[in-house]
Amino acid sequence: MPRDTEWPPVTFERLTWLIEQGGDARRSGRGRRYDSAVTPEIASAEMMLPSECALVSEDVRTAIAAFDLRVGDVLAPLESLLVRIESSASSRIENVAVPVPDLLIAETGDNQGRSVADVMGNVDATTAAIVLADDISSETILDVHRALLGSTYPVLAGRWRNEAVWIGGYSGGPPEAEFVPPSVERIPAAIDDLCDFMARTDMPVFIQAMVMHAQFETIHPFPDGNGRVGRALIHALLRREGLTRSATLPISAGIVSQKHRYIEALTEYRMGDFVPIVELAADATFAALRNASHLFDDVVQMQEQWRERASSLRSDALAHLIIDNLLSHPVVDTEVLESVLDASPASIRRALNDLAERWVITPISRPSPGPQRFVCSDIVRALNGFTERSINPFGRH
């Protein structure tokens, strides 16, 4: 039963599933009427905030601020990796699994499978959401979706859906579904209302971000990519309000091990209770903070070891500059480094070989002609450790 949060629940309207819309004529005898959601307007809805929910939100804010202060300067170069960790976990919730090390290697290669392309689209979407955080509108939400699917499903990218979608009961269409999001005609107004809600300043931003996410998933405005765009928007809101400043927290890494609870929390939200989705997100955030803090400790130790291994090189050697860039570019070749270093390809090649001789980086094969690639195996091990810790971060579910 919902708590007395007095948050408006989803209501429903009775619609007809027409054969020309994809209905199965073989099932027509069972009826083609179904209940389609009508999302409530929340832009000005009064929020009755339970005390325990407010305390959880404040605990999250305090923990994130402390983490940001501790690791900001060190993990700032790791931001691109944190975005990839978050995007990989967010995609894993949608049953698209690509380990982050595999993603990094594939990004610099020539052959990219569909799963890699999907996750890379998620990286682009999360990055776009953070960049556009100060101007969240229906147009910028479409931009985030365009970044997500532009390279894999260009026909769908950056457009609201134009037909019904449903959750559960896939072969039978909406009449047999567990939940049917709003009709296409209702999407623009629902998204505008949601954007107005995101502009509110009268509630804790963490709670606001999770209510926004649950409302977005309920609207389900796209034919594909709703979950990934909705989770990217969480980071946009947290970044816009300054809750996260230096690093993108891989919250989805905590959610992915709680997928059943995530689905249940979205269901409870539609019944008028936003507390479960906030509590889940808080647990996921605390798990992400613990995991990212562990990664921070690994990074500090790795950097010390790299500098020790390279200590025999001259202080002005190019290899030291490459070490400074390994966190943001753990898979490197001359082409990658030419874009970030003011040095010739020949100088870069010599520096890469110097680091390989000192076991800072390791050469890897390249499937097609091109410059020799190297990977920092220490970072790969650290990222694999992060993933393993994310599998069951709470230890009790």
C-alpha positions in Angstrom: 0.0 0.0 0.0 1.3 3.5 -0.8 2.5 5.7 2.0 0.7 8.9 2.8 2.9 11.0 0.5 -0.1 12.5 -1.3 1.7 12.3 -4.6 -0.7 12.0 -7.5 -0.9 8.4 -8.9 -1.2 7.4 -12.5 -4.7 7.1 -13.8 -5.9 5.2 -16.9 -8.0 5.6 -19.9 -9.6 2.9 -21.9 -8.4 2.6 -25.5 -8.8 0.2 -28.4 -5.9 -1.8 -29.9 -6.5 -1.7 -33.7 -5.4 -4.4 -36.0 -3.7 -1.8 -38.3 -1.7 -0.7 -35.3 -0.2 -4.1 -34.9 -2.9 -6.1 -33.1 -3.0 -9.8 -33.8 -6.2 -10.8 -35.6 -5.9 -14.3 -34.0 -6.4 -12.8 -30.6 -9.3 -10.5 -31.6 -11.8 -12.7 -29.9 -10.3 -11.9 -26.6 -11.0 -8.2 -26.9 -8.8 -5.4 -28.0 -9.6 -2.9 -25.2 -6.8 -1.9 -22.9 -6.0 0.6 -20.1 -3.4 3.2 -21.1 -1.7 5.3 -18.5 -2.5 9.0 -18.0 0.4 10.6 -16.1 -0.5 13.2 -13.5 0.7 16.8 -13.8 3.5 17.2 -11.3 5.0 20.6 -12.2 3.1 22.2 -9.3 2.1 19.2 -7.3 2.6 19.6 -3.5 5.1 17.2 -2.2 4.5 15.8 1.3 8.0 14.6 2.2 8.3 11.9 4.8 10.9 12.6 7.4 12.8 9.4 6.7 13.0 10.2 3.0 14.3 13.7 3.8 16.9 12.3 6.1 18.1 9.8 3.4 18.3 12.6 0.9 20.4 14.7 3.2 22.7 11.7 4.0 23.2 11.3 0.2 24.0 15.0 -0.3 26.5 14.9 2.6 28.2 11.7 1.4 28.5 13.0 -2.2 29.9 16.3 -1.1 32.5 14.5 1.1 33.4 12.2 -1.8 33.7 15.1 -4.3 36.0 17.0 -2.0 38.2 14.0 -1.4 38.6 12.7 -4.9 37.8 15.6 -7.1 41.3 16.6 -8.3 42.5 13.0 -8.6 39.5 11.5 -10.3 38.8 14.5 -12.6 41.0 12.9 -15.3 39.0 9.7 -14.7 35.7 11.4 -15.5 35.6 9.8 -19.0 36.0 6.4 -17.5 33.4 7.0 -14.8 31.0 8.0 -17.5 31.8 4.8 -19.3 31.3 2.8 -16.1 27.9 4.4 -15.6 26.9 4.0 -19.2 27.9 0.3 -19.3 25.9 -0.3 -16.1 22.9 1.6 -17.4 23.0 -0.5 -20.6 23.4 -3.7 -18.5 20.0 -2.9 -16.9 18.6 -3.2 -20.5 20.4 -6.5 -20.9 23.2 -5.1 -23.1 26.5 -6.2 -21.5 29.9 -4.8 -22.5 32.6 -4.8 -19.8 34.3 -1.3 -19.6 37.8 -2.6 -20.6 36.3 -4.3 -23.7 34.6 -1.0 -24.5 37.8 1.0 -24.2 39.7 -1.4 -26.4 36.8 -1.5 -29.0 36.6 2.3 -29.1 40.1 2.5 -30.5 39.6 -0.4 -32.9 38.0 -0.8 -36.2 35.5 -3.7 -35.5 32.7 -2.7 -33.2 29.8 -5.1 -32.6 26.3 -3.9 -32.0 26.5 -4.2 -28.2 29.6 -1.9 -28.2 27.9 0.6 -30.4 24.9 0.6 -28.1 27.0 1.3 -25.0 29.0 3.9 -26.9 25.7 5.6 -27.7 24.9 5.5 -24.0 28.3 7.2 -23.3 27.4 9.9 -25.8 23.9 10.3 -24.2 25.2 10.6 -20.7 27.9 13.1 -21.8 25.3 15.1 -23.7 22.9 15.2 -20.7 25.7 16.6 -18.5 26.7 19.2 -21.1 23.1 20.3 -21.5 22.4 20.2 -17.8 21.8 24.0 -17.6 19.1 23.9 -20.2 16.9 20.8 -19.7 13.9 21.1 -22.0 11.9 18.9 -24.4 14.4 19.9 -27.1 17.5 19.0 -25.2 15.9 15.7 -24.1 15.5 14.9 -27.8 19.2 15.9 -28.2 20.1 13.3 -25.6 18.1 10.6 -27.3 19.7 11.6 -30.6 23.1 11.1 -29.0 22.0 7.7 -27.7 20.6 6.2 -30.9 22.0 8.4 -33.7 24.6 5.8 -34.8 22.6 2.6 -34.2 18.9 3.5 -34.8 19.0 6.8 -36.7 15.4 6.5 -37.9 14.2 6.5 -34.2 16.8 8.9 -32.8 15.6 12.3 -31.5 11.9 11.6 -32.1 9.0 10.9 -29.7 7.3 7.6 -30.4 4.4 7.6 -32.8 2.8 4.3 -31.7 1.8 2.5 -28.5 4.4 0.7 -26.4 3.8 -1.7 -23.6 5.6 -3.6 -20.8 5.1 -7.3 -20.4 2.8 -9.6 -22.5 4.8 -8.8 -25.6 3.2 -11.1 -28.1 -0.4 -10.1 -27.2 0.0 -6.3 -27.5 -1.4 -3.7 -25.0 -4.5 -5.8 -24.1 -2.3 -8.4 -22.4 0.4 -6.0 -21.1 1.3 -5.4 -17.5 1.6 -1.7 -18.1 0.9 0.6 -21.1 2.4 4.1 -21.0 0.5 7.1 -22.2 -0.8 7.4 -25.7 1.3 9.3 -28.2 -1.0 12.3 -28.2 -0.2 12.9 -24.5 3.6 12.8 -24.7 4.4 16.4 -25.6 2.3 17.9 -22.8 3.6 15.3 -20.3 7.2 16.1 -21.2 6.6 19.8 -20.9 5.1 19.3 -17.5 8.1 17.2 -16.5 10.6 19.9 -17.6 8.6 22.4 -15.5 9.0 20.0 -12.6 12.7 19.8 -13.1 12.9 23.6 -12.9 11.4 23.6 -9.4 13.7 24.7 -6.5 11.5 23.7 -3.5 12.7 20.2 -2.8 16.0 18.3 -2.3 17.6 17.8 -5.7 18.3 14.1 -5.1 14.6 13.4 -4.5 13.7 15.6 -7.4 16.0 13.7 -9.7 14.5 10.3 -8.7 10.9 11.5 -9.0 11.8 13.0 -12.4 13.3 9.6 -13.5 10.2 7.6 -12.3 7.9 10.1 -14.1 10.0 9.9 -17.3 10.0 6.1 -17.3 6.2 6.2 -16.8 5.7 8.5 -19.8 8.1 6.3 -21.8 8.2 8.9 -24.6 10.5 6.9 -27.0 10.2 3.6 -28.8 13.6 2.6 -27.5 16.2 4.0 -25.1 13.8 5.3 -22.4 15.7 3.8 -19.4 19.1 5.0 -20.6 17.9 8.5 -21.4 16.0 8.7 -18.1 19.1 7.6 -16.1 21.3 10.1 -18.0 18.9 12.9 -17.0 19.5 11.9 -13.3 23.1 13.0 -13.8 22.1 16.1 -15.6 20.0 17.2 -12.7 22.5 16.3 -10.1 25.3 18.2 -12.0 23.1 21.2 -12.7 22.3 21.7 -9.0 26.0 21.2 -8.0 25.4 17.9 -6.1 28.1 16.3 -8.3 30.8 18.5 -9.5 34.0 16.6 -10.4 32.9 13.1 -11.0 29.9 11.2 -12.5 28.8 8.7 -9.9 28.0 5.3 -11.4 24.6 5.0 -9.7 23.4 2.5 -12.3 26.1 0.1 -11.1 24.2 -0.1 -7.9 20.8 -0.3 -9.6 21.8 -3.1 -12.0 22.2 -5.6 -9.1 18.7 -4.5 -7.8 16.8 -4.7 -11.1 13.8 -6.4 -9.5 13.6 -3.8 -6.8 14.0 -1.0 -9.4 11.0 -2.3 -11.4 9.0 -2.7 -8.2 9.9 0.9 -7.1 8.7 2.2 -10.5 5.4 0.4 -10.0 5.0 1.8 -6.6 5.7 5.3 -7.9 2.8 4.9 -10.4 0.6 4.1 -7.4 1.5 7.4 -5.7 4.5 6.5 -3.6 7.9 8.0 -4.6 9.7 6.9 -1.4 10.8 3.4 -2.8 12.6 4.8 -5.8 14.4 7.4 -3.6 15.4 4.7 -1.1 16.7 2.4 -3.9 18.6 5.3 -5.5 20.1 6.2 -2.1 21.3 2.6 -1.6 22.7 2.6 -5.2 24.5 5.9 -4.6 26.1 4.8 -1.3 27.2 1.6 -3.0 28.6 3.7 -5.9 30.4 5.9 -3.4 32.0 3.0 -1.7 33.0 1.4 -5.0 34.3 4.7 -6.4 36.3 5.3 -3.3 37.9 1.9 -3.7 38.7 2.8 -7.3 40.2 6.1 -6.1 42.5 4.2 -3.7 43.5 1.9 -6.6 44.2 4.9 -8.8 46.4 6.6 -6.3 48.4 3.4 -5.8 48.7 2.8 -9.5 50.0 6.4 -10.2 52.7 5.9 -7.5 53.8 2.7 -9.1 53.9 4.1 -12.6 56.0 7.0 -11.5 58.4 4.7 -9.7 58.8 2.5 -12.7 59.5 5.5 -14.9 61.8 7.2 -12.4 64.9 6.2 -14.4 63.7 8.4 -17.3 64.7 12.1 -17.5 62.3 14.4 -15.7 61.3 16.1 -19.0 60.8 12.8 -20.8 57.6 12.6 -22.9 56.8 9.3 -21.1 55.8 11.3 -17.9 53.2 13.3 -19.9 51.8 10.0 -21.2 51.5 8.7 -17.6 49.6 11.9 -16.7 47.1 11.0 -19.5 46.7 7.3 -18.8 43.6 7.8 -16.6 41.7 9.5 -19.4 43.3 7.4 -22.1 44.1 3.9 -20.8 44.2 2.5 -24.3 46.7 4.5 -26.4 48.5 4.7 -29.7 50.3 7.5 -31.6 47.1 8.7 -33.1 45.3 9.0 -29.8 48.2 10.8 -28.1 48.9 13.1 -31.0 45.5 14.7 -30.2 46.5 15.5 -26.6 50.3 15.9 -26.7 52.4 18.4 -28.6 54.9 15.8 -30.0 55.8 14.0 -33.1 54.6 10.5 -33.8 58.2 9.2 -33.7 58.7 10.8 -30.2 55.4 9.3 -29.0 56.4 5.9 -30.3 59.7 6.0 -28.4 58.0 7.1 -25.2 55.4 4.3 -25.5 58.1 1.8 -25.9 59.9 3.2 -22.9 56.8 2.7 -20.8 56.2 -0.8 -22.2 59.7 -1.8 -21.2 58.9 -0.6 -17.7 55.6 -2.5 -17.5 53.5 0.6 -17.3 51.6 -0.3 -20.5 51.4 -3.5 -22.5 51.2 -3.8 -26.3 48.1 -5.3 -27.7 47.3 -6.7 -31.2 45.4 -4.6 -33.7 43.1 -6.4 -36.1 43.9 -4.1 -39.0 46.9 -2.1 -40.3 47.7 0.9 -38.1 49.8 2.1 -35.2 50.7 -0.3 -32.4 48.2 0.0 -29.5 49.0 -0.2 -25.9 46.8 -0.8 -22.8 47.4 0.1 -19.2 46.7 -3.3 -17.6 46.6 -1.8 -14.1 43.5 0.3 -15.1 41.9 -2.7 -16.7 42.3 -4.7 -13.5 40.9 -1.8 -11.4 37.9 -1.5 -13.7 37.3 -5.3 -13.6 37.5 -5.0 -9.8 34.9 -2.2 -9.8 32.6 -4.4 -11.9 32.9 -7.4 -9.6 32.2 -5.3 -6.6 29.1 -3.9 -8.4 27.5 -7.3 -9.0 26.2 -7.5 -5.5 27.1 -4.3 -3.7 24.6 -4.7 -0.8 25.3 -8.3 0.0 21.8 -9.1 1.1 19.6 -9.0 -2.0 
